[in-house]
Amino acid sequence: MATEYPMPQWGITMEEGIIAEWAVAVGDEVEEGTVLGQVATDKIDVDFESPAAGVIAALLAAEGDTVACGTAVVVIADDAADAAAYQAS
């Protein structure tokens, strides 16, 4: 199964973040806690860590994109077969 994960909110005043850099690519295997990339906010730059183990099925925002908190930015599938199924849909 593939699950979409949102731009995190690291403070009550944070409304959006900028994808400064992705540290992973589609097809990469990740563990929970793996750094997926870096998010720039109006106050700090923060590592965005994987909330789950699996395979990166899609990156839904490009480097440089400004994304509202709660908006899906990455899809993590359970395994390569689930990632392929997500990409085919």
Backbone as a printed PyTorch tensor [residue, N CA C, xyz], in Angstrom:
tensor([[[  0.8410,  -1.1700,   0.0000],
         [  0.0000,   0.0000,   0.0000],
         [  0.8960,   1.2470,   0.0000]],

        [[  0.5060,   2.2510,  -0.7300],
         [  1.2320,   3.5200,  -0.7790],
         [  0.4780,   4.5630,   0.0350]],

        [[  1.2210,   5.3340,   0.8230],
         [  0.6210,   6.3380,   1.6880],
         [  1.2370,   7.7040,   1.4040]],

        [[  0.3880,   8.7160,   1.2660],
         [  0.8570,  10.0860,   1.0840],
         [  1.1430,  10.6910,   2.4540]],

        [[  2.2660,  11.4080,   2.5380],
         [  2.6340,  12.0850,   3.7770],
         [  2.7340,  13.5830,   3.5200]],

        [[  2.2260,  14.3910,   4.4660],
         [  2.1380,  15.8380,   4.2610],
         [  3.3830,  16.6020,   4.7050]],

        [[  3.4190,  17.8490,   4.2560],
         [  4.3900,  18.8070,   4.7810],
         [  4.1140,  18.9320,   6.2710]],

        [[  5.1110,  18.6600,   7.1070],
         [  4.8950,  18.7690,   8.5500],
         [  4.7130,  20.2190,   8.9940]],

        [[  4.1540,  20.3700,  10.1620],
         [  4.0380,  21.6890,  10.7850],
         [  4.8700,  21.6410,  12.0590]],

        [[  5.9800,  22.3880,  12.0910],
         [  6.9110,  22.3400,  13.2130],
         [  6.6700,  23.4210,  14.2540]],

        [[  5.5990,  24.1250,  14.1570],
         [  5.2660,  25.1540,  15.1500],
         [  3.8620,  25.6560,  14.8810]],

        [[  3.2440,  26.2210,  15.8810],
         [  1.8470,  26.6280,  15.7080],
         [  1.6790,  27.7620,  14.7110]],

        [[  2.7370,  28.5220,  14.4570],
         [  2.6270,  29.6190,  13.4970],
         [  3.0750,  29.2280,  12.0890]],

        [[  3.6480,  28.0370,  11.9350],
         [  4.1130,  27.6110,  10.6080],
         [  2.9160,  27.3030,   9.7140]],

        [[  2.8650,  27.9640,   8.5590],
         [  1.7790,  27.7480,   7.6050],
         [  2.2440,  27.0550,   6.3350]],

        [[  3.5430,  27.2070,   6.0120],
         [  4.0820,  26.6080,   4.7950],
         [  5.5780,  26.4320,   4.9400]],

        [[  6.1360,  25.6360,   4.0470],
         [  7.5740,  25.4320,   4.0040],
         [  8.0230,  25.3280,   2.5590]],

        [[  9.3010,  25.5450,   2.3440],
         [  9.8870,  25.4230,   1.0090],
         [ 10.7350,  24.1650,   0.9750]],

        [[ 10.4980,  23.3260,  -0.0210],
         [ 11.3410,  22.1460,  -0.1930],
         [ 12.6990,  22.6550,  -0.6760]],

        [[ 13.6590,  22.7530,   0.2410],
         [ 14.9730,  23.2770,  -0.1050],
         [ 15.7700,  22.2340,  -0.8840]],

        [[ 15.6140,  20.9690,  -0.4800],
         [ 16.3930,  19.9050,  -1.1150],
         [ 15.7760,  18.5540,  -0.7670]],

        [[ 15.7060,  17.6730,  -1.7550],
         [ 15.3380,  16.2820,  -1.4970],
         [ 16.6260,  15.4820,  -1.3400]],

        [[ 16.6890,  14.6120,  -0.3560],
         [ 17.8440,  13.7460,  -0.1270],
         [ 17.5810,  12.3380,  -0.6470]],

        [[ 16.3790,  12.1100,  -1.1700],
         [ 15.9890,  10.7970,  -1.6960],
         [ 15.4280,  10.9770,  -3.0970]],

        [[ 15.2990,   9.8630,  -3.7900],
         [ 14.7120,   9.8570,  -5.1260],
         [ 13.6760,   8.7400,  -5.1980]],

        [[ 12.8200,   8.8200,  -6.1820],
         [ 11.8230,   7.7690,  -6.3930],
         [ 12.5480,   6.4390,  -6.5500]],

        [[ 12.0620,   5.4350,  -5.8290],
         [ 12.6570,   4.1050,  -5.8740],
         [ 13.5980,   3.8110,  -4.7210]],

        [[ 14.0080,   4.8520,  -3.9870],
         [ 14.8970,   4.6420,  -2.8440],
         [ 14.1590,   3.9670,  -1.7020]],

        [[ 14.8600,   3.0530,  -1.0260],
         [ 14.3290,   2.4450,   0.1870],
         [ 14.6800,   3.3390,   1.3680]],

        [[ 13.7300,   3.5220,   2.2770],
         [ 13.9500,   4.3510,   3.4580],
         [ 13.4800,   3.6130,   4.7030]],

        [[ 14.0560,   3.9940,   5.8120],
         [ 13.6240,   3.5080,   7.1190],
         [ 12.9230,   4.6540,   7.8370]],

        [[ 12.1450,   4.3430,   8.8360],
         [ 11.5550,   5.4030,   9.6410],
         [ 12.6930,   6.2330,  10.2250]],

        [[ 12.6200,   7.5440,  10.0780],
         [ 13.6610,   8.4250,  10.5820],
         [ 14.7110,   8.8190,   9.5520]],

        [[ 14.7070,   8.1720,   8.3780],
         [ 15.6260,   8.5630,   7.3050],
         [ 15.3330,  10.0020,   6.9010]],

        [[ 16.3640,  10.8020,   6.7260],
         [ 16.1610,  12.1800,   6.2710],
         [ 15.7580,  12.1450,   4.8020]],

        [[ 14.5450,  12.6510,   4.5300],
         [ 14.0340,  12.6980,   3.1590],
         [ 14.5130,  13.9450,   2.4350]],

        [[ 14.7030,  15.0140,   3.1870],
         [ 15.1370,  16.2620,   2.5850],
         [ 15.1510,  17.3640,   3.6140]],

        [[ 15.3280,  18.5730,   3.1150],
         [ 15.3840,  19.7380,   3.9860],
         [ 14.2680,  20.6990,   3.6130]],

        [[ 13.6000,  21.2080,   4.6440],
         [ 12.5160,  22.1750,   4.4700],
         [ 12.9590,  23.4970,   5.0920]],

        [[ 12.7990,  24.5650,   4.3310],
         [ 13.1000,  25.9070,   4.8350],
         [ 11.7880,  26.5660,   5.2480]],

        [[ 11.8000,  27.1410,   6.4420],
         [ 10.6360,  27.9000,   6.9170],
         [ 11.0710,  29.3530,   7.0760]],

        [[ 10.1560,  30.1870,   7.5160],
         [ 10.5220,  31.5940,   7.7020],
         [ 11.4870,  31.7890,   8.8620]],

        [[ 11.6510,  30.7570,   9.7090],
         [ 12.5170,  30.8880,  10.8770],
         [ 13.7280,  29.9630,  10.8670]],

        [[ 13.5600,  28.7300,  10.3670],
         [ 14.6440,  27.7420,  10.4340],
         [ 14.6170,  26.8240,   9.2210]],

        [[ 15.7090,  26.1060,   9.0230],
         [ 15.7580,  25.0040,   8.0660],
         [ 15.7330,  23.7140,   8.8810]],

        [[ 14.8890,  22.7620,   8.4610],
         [ 14.6560,  21.5590,   9.2410],
         [ 14.7640,  20.3310,   8.3490]],

        [[ 15.3760,  19.2560,   8.8930],
         [ 15.3660,  17.9800,   8.1910],
         [ 13.9610,  17.3920,   8.2560]],

        [[ 13.4720,  16.9290,   7.1240],
         [ 12.1760,  16.2490,   7.0320],
         [ 12.4770,  14.7640,   7.0520]],

        [[ 12.0960,  14.0890,   8.1240],
         [ 12.4010,  12.6740,   8.2990],
         [ 11.2250,  11.8040,   7.8860]],

        [[ 11.5560,  10.6230,   7.4030],
         [ 10.5300,   9.6820,   6.9830],
         [  9.7080,   9.2120,   8.1790]],

        [[  8.3840,   9.2950,   8.0620],
         [  7.5290,   8.8140,   9.1420],
         [  7.3270,   7.2960,   9.1160]],

        [[  7.8210,   6.6370,   8.0420],
         [  7.6050,   5.1950,   7.9080],
         [  8.7070,   4.5810,   7.0520]],

        [[  8.8680,   3.2750,   7.1810],
         [  9.7980,   2.5380,   6.3290],
         [  9.0900,   2.1520,   5.0360]],

        [[  9.8520,   2.0600,   3.9600],
         [  9.2760,   1.6330,   2.6880],
         [ 10.1010,   2.1010,   1.5140]],

        [[  9.4210,   2.2980,   0.3940],
         [ 10.0540,   2.7070,  -0.8620],
         [  9.4080,   4.0150,  -1.3140]],

        [[ 10.2240,   4.9770,  -1.7180],
         [  9.6930,   6.2460,  -2.2140],
         [  8.9820,   5.9900,  -3.5390]],

        [[  7.6690,   6.2130,  -3.5500],
         [  6.8670,   5.9880,  -4.7530],
         [  6.7240,   7.2630,  -5.5680]],

        [[  6.7480,   8.4270,  -4.9090],
         [  6.6140,   9.7000,  -5.6170],
         [  7.0510,  10.8440,  -4.7140]],

        [[  7.6310,  11.8510,  -5.3380],
         [  7.8960,  13.1330,  -4.6880],
         [  6.9010,  14.1070,  -5.3090]],

        [[  5.9750,  14.6150,  -4.5300],
         [  4.8630,  15.4040,  -5.0430],
         [  5.1450,  16.9020,  -5.1130]],

        [[  6.3200,  17.3050,  -4.6620],
         [  6.7400,  18.7000,  -4.7330],
         [  8.1910,  18.7220,  -5.1880]],

        [[  8.5260,  19.7200,  -5.9620],
         [  9.8950,  19.8590,  -6.4720],
         [ 10.7150,  20.7360,  -5.5360]],

        [[ 12.0290,  20.6120,  -5.6170],
         [ 12.8970,  21.5120,  -4.8720],
         [ 12.5550,  22.9460,  -5.2630]],

        [[ 12.4330,  23.8010,  -4.2620],
         [ 12.0810,  25.1960,  -4.4980],
         [ 10.6010,  25.4900,  -4.3650]],

        [[  9.7620,  24.4430,  -4.3580],
         [  8.3190,  24.6450,  -4.2190],
         [  7.9610,  25.0670,  -2.7990]],

        [[  7.0370,  26.0020,  -2.6940],
         [  6.4610,  26.3850,  -1.4130],
         [  5.1840,  25.5740,  -1.2360]],

        [[  5.0940,  24.8770,  -0.0980],
         [  3.9880,  23.9470,   0.1310],
         [  3.3210,  24.2550,   1.4610]],

        [[  2.0050,  24.3230,   1.4600],
         [  1.2520,  24.5450,   2.6920],
         [  1.3540,  23.3260,   3.6030]],

        [[  1.4240,  23.5780,   4.8950],
         [  1.4350,  22.4840,   5.8640],
         [  0.1800,  21.6410,   5.6710]],

        [[  0.3500,  20.3380,   5.7440],
         [ -0.7730,  19.4300,   5.5610],
         [ -0.9580,  18.9570,   4.1370]],

        [[ -0.2660,  19.5790,   3.1770],
         [ -0.3470,  19.1730,   1.7730],
         [  0.6220,  18.0180,   1.5340]],

        [[  0.1680,  16.9790,   0.8540],
         [  1.0160,  15.8140,   0.5890],
         [  2.2390,  16.2050,  -0.2320]],

        [[  3.4180,  15.7410,   0.2120],
         [  4.6590,  16.0450,  -0.4970],
         [  5.4350,  14.8000,  -0.9080]],

        [[  5.1610,  13.6660,  -0.2790],
         [  5.8880,  12.4360,  -0.5900],
         [  4.9430,  11.2460,  -0.4220]],

        [[  5.1580,  10.2330,  -1.2680],
         [  4.3920,   8.9970,  -1.1630],
         [  5.3750,   7.8790,  -0.8540]],

        [[  5.1020,   7.1410,   0.2200],
         [  5.9430,   6.0130,   0.6090],
         [  5.1060,   4.7480,   0.5180]],

        [[  5.6070,   3.7930,  -0.2540],
         [  4.9270,   2.5070,  -0.4330],
         [  5.5820,   1.4560,   0.4550]],

        [[  4.8470,   0.3910,   0.7180],
         [  5.3820,  -0.6780,   1.5560],
         [  6.5870,  -1.3530,   0.9160]],

        [[  6.5430,  -1.5290,  -0.4130],
         [  7.6290,  -2.2060,  -1.1170],
         [  7.6510,  -1.7580,  -2.5760]],

        [[  8.5950,  -2.2820,  -3.3410],
         [  8.7550,  -1.8660,  -4.7460],
         [  7.5150,  -2.1740,  -5.5790]],

        [[  6.8550,  -3.2970,  -5.3110],
         [  5.6480,  -3.6510,  -6.0650],
         [  4.5300,  -2.6470,  -5.8070]],

        [[  4.3670,  -2.2410,  -4.5490],
         [  3.3520,  -1.2340,  -4.2130],
         [  3.6990,   0.1180,  -4.8310]],

        [[  4.9920,   0.4510,  -4.8810],
         [  5.4230,   1.7030,  -5.4920],
         [  5.1000,   1.6920,  -6.9800]],

        [[  5.3620,   0.5660,  -7.6550],
         [  5.0690,   0.4490,  -9.0770],
         [  3.5670,   0.5510,  -9.3390]],

        [[  2.7680,  -0.0480,  -8.4790],
         [  1.3120,   0.0070,  -8.6150],
         [  0.8250,   1.4460,  -8.4510]],

        [[  1.3870,   2.1810,  -7.4890],
         [  1.0050,   3.5800,  -7.2920],
         [  1.3680,   4.3930,  -8.5200]],

        [[  2.5660,   4.2020,  -9.0470],
         [  3.0280,   4.9620, -10.2050],
         [  2.1940,   4.6590, -11.4490]],

        [[  1.6640,   3.4350, -11.5400],
         [  0.8620,   3.0400, -12.7000],
         [ -0.5560,   3.6110, -12.6230]],

        [[ -0.9750,   3.9850, -11.4200],
         [ -2.3580,   4.4820, -11.2740],
         [ -2.4940,   5.9510, -11.5660]]])
